[in-house]
Amino acid sequence: MVTFSFRQAYAFPVWQPVAALRPAMSAAWWKWVASTDSLTARLQAAGAGQPFRVRLLRQGAGVPLHDEAQALGIELRRYAWLREVALCVGDNPWVVARSVAPLTQLKGQRLEQLGERSLGSWLFRQPDLVRGPLEATSGAPRFAFPQVAGVKSRWGRRSVFQHGGLSLLVQEYFLSTMADDLRLSSR
């Protein structure tokens, strides 16, 4: 059983088009980081029957980070809806994610009611969903995430989803616990 404590990571990730990081990434990691299908579905399949769950870490209104506001095309210091979760397979957090959406665009979306359900399970059911280009980083998340001895972020990715007038930035960081459980290389 993994116990959760939380730490704040402050290193600034450098976001690049995902293809720019391809040479630094193993083929196994590339399949995860560059995939454009539902990460929730991929994690459930890779878990080989282990229970999948979403652990809600934080949710509510807050000020997005500078690069998040820039990615969404909103003014700095404007409040947005923020959601941070750990996607766990078995007892291990495999991915931590942060989603950001302008408060002015949330009308009727009811995202705050997701609780411990995956955002992807809702998002990928939207018929008019458009996903923007994937960006990737080898930097650590800049938000609180479950800190277990020796657990680090391997790769991060992000993209902006568009649906019915809503712009939603989704950032996902793959953790070393996932690499260990799936026997993925360190790069």
Backbone hydrogen bonds, N-H to C=O, Kabsch-Sander energy under -0.5 kcal/mol:
donor,donor_aa,acceptor,acceptor_aa,energy
7,R,145,F,-1.2
9,A,7,R,-0.5
15,W,13,P,-0.7
16,Q,136,A,-2.1
18,V,134,L,-1.8
20,A,17,P,-1.8
21,L,17,P,-0.6
21,L,18,V,-1.1
22,R,19,A,-0.9
24,A,21,L,-1.1
25,M,22,R,-1.5
26,S,187,R,-0.8
30,W,26,S,-2.6
31,K,27,A,-1.7
32,W,28,A,-0.8
32,W,29,W,-0.8
33,V,29,W,-3.0
34,A,30,W,-2.6
42,R,38,S,-1.9
43,L,39,L,-2.8
44,Q,40,T,-2.4
45,A,41,A,-2.2
46,A,42,R,-2.5
47,G,43,L,-1.7
48,A,45,A,-1.2
49,G,44,Q,-0.6
50,Q,47,G,-2.0
53,R,88,C,-2.3
54,V,116,E,-0.7
55,R,53,R,-0.5
55,R,86,A,-3.0
56,L,54,V,-0.7
57,L,84,E,-2.6
58,R,84,E,-1.8
60,G,82,L,-2.3
62,G,80,A,-2.4
69,A,65,L,-2.6
70,Q,66,H,-2.3
71,A,67,D,-2.2
72,L,68,E,-1.8
73,G,69,A,-0.9
73,G,70,Q,-0.6
74,I,69,A,-2.4
78,R,75,E,-1.2
80,A,62,G,-2.9
81,W,101,A,-3.3
82,L,60,G,-3.1
82,L,80,A,-0.5
83,R,99,S,-2.0
84,E,58,R,-3.2
85,V,97,A,-2.3
86,A,55,R,-2.3
87,L,95,V,-3.5
88,C,53,R,-3.0
88,C,86,A,-0.7
89,V,92,N,-2.5
90,G,51,P,-3.1
92,N,89,V,-1.9
94,W,87,L,-2.9
94,W,92,N,-0.5
95,V,87,L,-1.6
96,V,173,Y,-2.1
97,A,85,V,-2.6
98,R,171,Q,-2.3
99,S,83,R,-2.7
100,V,169,L,-2.3
101,A,81,W,-2.0
103,L,79,Y,-1.0
105,Q,102,P,-1.6
106,L,103,L,-1.4
109,Q,106,L,-2.6
110,R,106,L,-0.6
113,Q,110,R,-1.6
114,L,111,L,-1.9
117,R,114,L,-1.8
122,W,118,S,-0.7
122,W,119,L,-0.9
123,L,119,L,-3.2
124,F,120,G,-2.4
125,R,122,W,-1.4
126,Q,123,L,-1.7
129,L,126,Q,-1.5
130,V,162,Q,-2.2
132,G,160,V,-3.0
135,E,158,R,-2.5
136,A,16,Q,-3.0
137,T,156,G,-2.2
145,F,7,R,-1.2
147,Q,5,S,-3.1
148,V,146,P,-0.7
151,V,148,V,-2.9
154,R,174,F,-3.7
155,W,174,F,-0.8
156,G,137,T,-2.7
157,R,172,E,-2.6
158,R,135,E,-2.2
159,S,170,V,-1.6
161,F,159,S,-0.5
161,F,168,L,-3.1
162,Q,130,V,-2.9
163,H,166,L,-2.2
166,L,163,H,-2.4
168,L,161,F,-2.7
168,L,166,L,-0.5
169,L,100,V,-2.9
170,V,159,S,-2.6
170,V,168,L,-0.5
171,Q,98,R,-2.5
172,E,157,R,-3.0
173,Y,96,V,-3.1
174,F,155,W,-3.1
175,L,94,W,-3.2
176,S,152,K,-2.6
178,M,175,L,-0.8
179,A,175,L,-1.5
180,D,176,S,-2.7
181,D,177,T,-2.6
182,L,178,M,-2.6
183,R,179,A,-0.7
183,R,180,D,-0.7
184,L,179,A,-2.5
